[in-house]
Amino acid sequence: MDEKSEHETTESSNQTQENAEVKPHPCDKCGKLFTTSNLLSCHKCADAGKEIHSCDICGKIFSESSSLASHECIPTGEKPYHCDICGKSFSQSSNFSRHKHIHTGRKPYHCDICGKNFSQKDSFSRHIRVHTGEKPYHCDDCGKAFSENGHLVAHKRTHTREKPYRCDVCGKAFSVTSNLVTHKRIHTGEKPYHCDVCGKSFSISSTLASHKRIHTGKRPYYCDICGKTYSGSFELTRHKRIHTEERPYDCDICGKTCSGSANLSRHVRIHTGVRPYHCDICGKTFSQNSHFARHKRIHTGEKPYHCDICDETFSRSDNLTKHKRTHTGEKP
């Protein structure tokens, strides 16, 4: 599996908001987390000795009497608000109203900084942190901070090594659902992201974004230690481990440490013998996706690496590097 997919959690903000444990409302005094702003308000009222208002029918609590007065008390399990378009039902009219934005395309929440619009208030709030740099969620184990609680929940699994999401085809387990979804494309062959310049397809959106920079030449990610530039943020993160010597991924079988999750995945295949990449043309199998991609060019004749001096093309980047030395006179 490509290492980029294992870092999807750092580039895609909505994909890790799947866990029921998400509690995005922290108390600024004691640090306790709450699932709703209403529960946080009640917590603060109780701490300050203020009165808390509760519904006599369902027991829901409120920090303001006006909120209790406008509360819609729906019997447990009943969902009277029904969407005629998709059939989904809701217990609260406010949730139903928010849901309808999906179908109408209405995006009432506007960012004054970049102009982007959002249909949901929580998505808008998360987006604002992109501009402010606010990271209110802290890991108790290592101190690392995150802009979203969902990202913190996923990060904590690097300490606990919990991987609750398992592939029903090969049994491989993942710490977040988005990585499982991406992984399954290895088995299905699905590549839904297409380059509009050369037509090449990818299984991961971030891989497509990095690929497009091959055409544009952009390398916007800069290492502040050595000055090297990269086309993707993931490549920069991986590169920086050369300087920090960080190797956060451990093999459970032999204890070897790796600087990246893809390196660990490739290493583990030494023990398991798994070769998940299969050529439909000749039947050959491979343990690494990069080797499989290189092999396929034998059948397709594709030579994507171009010499900018003489225009000769190559199927492999290392062959291009060797060729360029004939022009520069450089010795390896």
C-alpha positions in Angstrom: 0.0 0.0 0.0 1.3 3.4 -0.9 2.6 5.3 2.1 0.6 8.4 1.1 -2.6 6.6 1.9 -1.4 6.0 5.5 -1.0 9.8 5.8 -4.4 10.6 4.4 -5.3 11.6 7.9 -3.0 14.6 7.7 -4.4 16.0 4.4 -8.1 15.2 4.4 -10.0 16.9 7.2 -13.4 15.2 6.9 -12.3 11.6 6.5 -11.4 11.0 10.2 -14.7 12.3 11.6 -16.1 8.8 11.6 -15.6 7.8 15.3 -18.4 8.0 17.8 -15.8 9.0 20.4 -15.3 12.4 18.8 -15.9 15.2 21.4 -15.0 18.5 19.7 -16.0 20.8 22.6 -13.3 21.2 25.3 -13.6 23.0 28.6 -11.0 25.7 28.7 -10.7 25.3 32.4 -10.4 21.6 33.1 -9.8 20.2 29.6 -12.8 17.8 29.7 -14.3 17.1 26.3 -18.0 17.1 25.3 -19.9 15.9 22.3 -22.0 19.1 22.0 -21.7 22.7 22.9 -24.9 22.4 25.0 -23.3 19.8 27.3 -20.2 22.0 27.6 -22.4 25.0 28.6 -24.2 22.8 31.2 -20.8 21.7 32.5 -19.7 25.3 32.9 -23.0 26.2 34.7 -22.6 23.4 37.1 -19.0 24.4 37.8 -20.1 28.0 38.4 -23.1 26.9 40.6 -25.7 28.2 38.1 -29.1 26.6 37.5 -29.4 23.8 34.9 -32.7 23.3 33.1 -33.9 19.8 32.2 -36.8 18.5 30.1 -39.3 16.6 32.2 -40.1 14.2 29.3 -36.8 13.2 27.9 -34.4 14.4 30.5 -32.2 16.5 28.2 -30.4 19.3 30.0 -29.9 22.9 29.0 -27.9 25.8 30.3 -30.6 28.4 29.4 -34.3 28.4 30.1 -35.0 29.8 26.6 -33.2 26.7 25.1 -35.5 24.4 27.1 -38.6 26.4 25.9 -37.6 25.9 22.2 -36.6 22.3 22.7 -38.5 19.7 20.5 -39.1 16.7 22.7 -39.4 13.6 20.5 -40.1 10.2 21.9 -37.0 7.9 22.0 -36.4 6.3 18.6 -39.0 8.3 16.7 -37.8 10.2 13.6 -40.7 12.3 12.3 -38.7 14.5 9.9 -38.4 12.6 6.6 -36.4 13.7 3.5 -38.5 13.1 0.3 -35.4 13.1 -1.8 -33.2 10.4 -0.3 -35.5 8.9 2.3 -33.3 9.7 5.4 -35.2 10.4 8.6 -34.3 12.7 11.5 -35.5 13.2 15.1 -34.9 16.9 15.1 -36.1 19.6 12.7 -32.7 21.4 13.0 -30.8 18.3 11.9 -33.3 17.9 9.0 -32.8 21.5 7.9 -29.0 21.0 7.8 -29.4 17.8 5.9 -31.4 19.5 3.1 -28.4 21.6 2.3 -26.8 18.5 0.8 -29.6 18.3 -1.9 -30.1 22.1 -2.5 -26.4 22.9 -2.6 -27.0 25.8 -0.3 -23.8 26.8 1.6 -24.7 29.6 4.0 -21.4 29.6 5.9 -18.9 31.9 4.2 -15.2 32.3 4.9 -14.3 36.0 4.7 -10.6 35.1 4.4 -10.5 32.8 1.3 -14.1 33.0 0.1 -14.9 29.3 0.5 -18.5 28.4 1.4 -19.8 25.5 3.6 -23.2 23.9 4.1 -22.5 22.8 7.7 -21.4 25.0 10.6 -19.0 22.4 12.0 -17.3 22.1 8.7 -16.9 25.9 8.6 -15.5 25.9 12.1 -12.9 23.3 11.2 -12.0 25.2 8.0 -11.4 28.5 9.9 -8.6 26.7 11.9 -6.7 26.4 8.5 -6.3 30.2 8.6 -5.9 30.7 12.3 -3.5 27.8 12.9 -5.4 26.9 16.0 -4.8 23.4 17.3 -6.8 22.9 20.5 -6.6 19.1 20.7 -3.4 17.8 22.4 -2.0 14.3 22.8 -1.4 13.5 26.4 1.4 11.0 25.4 3.6 13.1 23.2 2.2 16.6 23.3 1.4 16.8 19.6 -1.4 19.2 18.8 -4.2 18.9 16.2 -6.9 21.2 14.7 -9.6 18.5 14.9 -10.4 16.0 17.6 -10.9 13.3 15.0 -7.3 13.7 14.0 -6.2 13.4 17.6 -8.3 10.2 18.0 -6.5 8.7 14.9 -3.1 9.9 16.1 -3.5 8.3 19.5 -3.7 4.9 17.7 0.0 5.4 16.8 0.7 5.0 20.5 -1.8 2.2 21.3 -1.3 0.5 17.9 -5.0 0.0 17.7 -6.2 -0.9 14.2 -9.9 -1.5 14.4 -10.7 -1.4 10.7 -9.9 -4.7 8.9 -9.9 -5.6 5.2 -12.3 -8.5 4.6 -10.2 -9.6 1.5 -6.7 -9.9 2.9 -7.1 -9.2 6.6 -4.9 -6.2 6.8 -5.9 -3.8 9.6 -5.9 0.0 9.7 -6.2 2.7 12.3 -8.7 4.9 10.3 -11.5 4.0 7.9 -10.2 6.2 5.1 -7.1 4.2 4.9 -9.1 1.0 4.7 -11.2 2.5 1.8 -8.1 3.4 0.0 -6.4 0.0 0.6 -9.4 -1.9 -0.8 -8.7 -0.2 -4.2 -5.6 -2.5 -4.4 -8.0 -5.4 -4.7 -10.7 -3.8 -6.8 -8.2 -1.9 -9.1 -10.4 1.2 -8.7 -8.6 4.5 -9.6 -11.2 7.2 -9.5 -8.8 10.2 -9.7 -7.7 11.2 -13.3 -5.1 13.6 -14.5 -6.7 15.9 -17.1 -3.3 16.5 -18.7 -2.0 13.0 -19.4 -5.0 10.8 -18.5 -3.1 8.9 -15.8 -5.4 7.5 -13.0 -4.8 7.2 -9.3 -6.5 5.5 -6.3 -5.7 8.5 -4.0 -6.6 12.1 -4.5 -3.4 13.4 -2.8 -1.3 11.2 -5.2 -3.1 12.9 -8.2 -2.4 16.3 -6.7 1.4 15.5 -6.4 1.4 14.0 -9.8 0.0 17.1 -11.4 3.0 19.0 -10.2 5.1 16.9 -12.6 3.4 18.8 -15.4 3.5 22.2 -13.7 7.0 21.9 -12.2 5.7 23.3 -8.9 7.5 22.2 -5.7 5.9 24.3 -3.0 7.1 22.3 0.1 10.4 23.5 1.4 12.7 21.9 4.0 13.9 24.7 6.4 16.9 22.6 7.4 18.6 21.8 4.0 16.5 23.8 1.5 15.4 20.8 -0.5 11.9 21.2 -2.2 9.1 18.8 -2.8 5.9 18.6 -4.8 3.9 17.1 -1.9 3.6 17.7 1.8 4.0 14.0 2.4 7.4 13.8 0.7 8.6 16.7 2.8 7.4 15.0 6.0 9.2 11.8 5.1 12.3 13.7 4.1 12.5 15.5 7.4 13.0 12.2 9.2 16.4 12.1 7.6 17.3 15.0 9.7 15.4 14.0 12.9 16.2 10.3 12.5 12.7 9.6 13.6 11.6 6.0 13.0 8.1 5.8 14.5 6.9 2.6 12.9 7.8 -0.7 14.5 7.6 -4.3 13.2 5.7 -6.5 15.6 7.6 -9.6 14.4 11.2 -8.6 14.5 11.2 -5.2 16.2 12.8 -3.4 13.2 11.9 0.3 13.1 11.0 2.3 9.9 10.6 6.0 9.1 7.4 5.5 7.2 4.3 3.2 7.3 4.8 2.1 3.7 8.4 1.1 4.5 7.0 -0.9 7.4 4.4 -2.5 5.2 7.0 -3.5 2.6 9.2 -4.9 5.4 6.5 -7.0 6.9 6.0 -8.7 3.6 9.5 -10.2 4.0 8.0 -12.2 6.9 4.6 -12.9 5.4 5.6 -13.5 1.8 2.5 -11.5 0.7 2.7 -10.3 -2.9 -0.6 -8.3 -3.4 0.2 -6.7 -6.7 -0.8 -8.9 -9.7 -0.2 -8.3 -13.4 -3.3 -9.2 -15.4 -1.2 -9.6 -18.6 1.5 -12.0 -17.6 0.4 -13.1 -14.1 3.6 -12.0 -12.3 3.1 -10.8 -8.7 4.9 -8.2 -6.7 5.3 -7.3 -3.1 5.7 -3.5 -3.8 3.4 -1.2 -5.8 6.4 0.7 -7.3 7.9 -2.5 -8.7 4.5 -3.5 -10.1 4.1 0.0 -11.8 7.6 -0.3 -13.3 6.9 -3.8 -14.5 3.7 -2.7 -16.3 5.7 -0.4 -18.5 7.3 -3.5 -20.1 3.9 -4.3 -21.5 2.7 -0.7 -22.3 6.0 0.7 -23.6 5.3 3.8 -21.5 8.4 6.0 -21.0 7.3 8.9 -18.7 10.8 10.2 -17.8 12.1 12.8 -20.3 15.6 14.2 -20.6 15.3 18.0 -20.8 18.6 18.2 -22.7 18.2 15.8 -25.6 14.5 14.7 -25.2 15.4 11.0 -24.9 12.7 9.1 -22.8 13.0 6.4 -20.3 10.7 4.0 -18.5 12.5 4.3 -15.2 13.7 7.4 -13.3 17.0 5.8 -12.3 17.8 5.2 -16.0 17.1 8.9 -16.7 19.4 9.9 -13.8 22.2 7.7 -15.3 21.6 9.1 -18.7 21.9 12.7 -17.6 25.4 12.0 -16.4 26.4 11.5 -20.1 25.6 15.2 -20.5 27.0 16.5 -17.2 30.1 14.2 -16.9 29.1 13.6 -13.3 30.3 10.4 -11.7 28.1 8.4 -9.4 
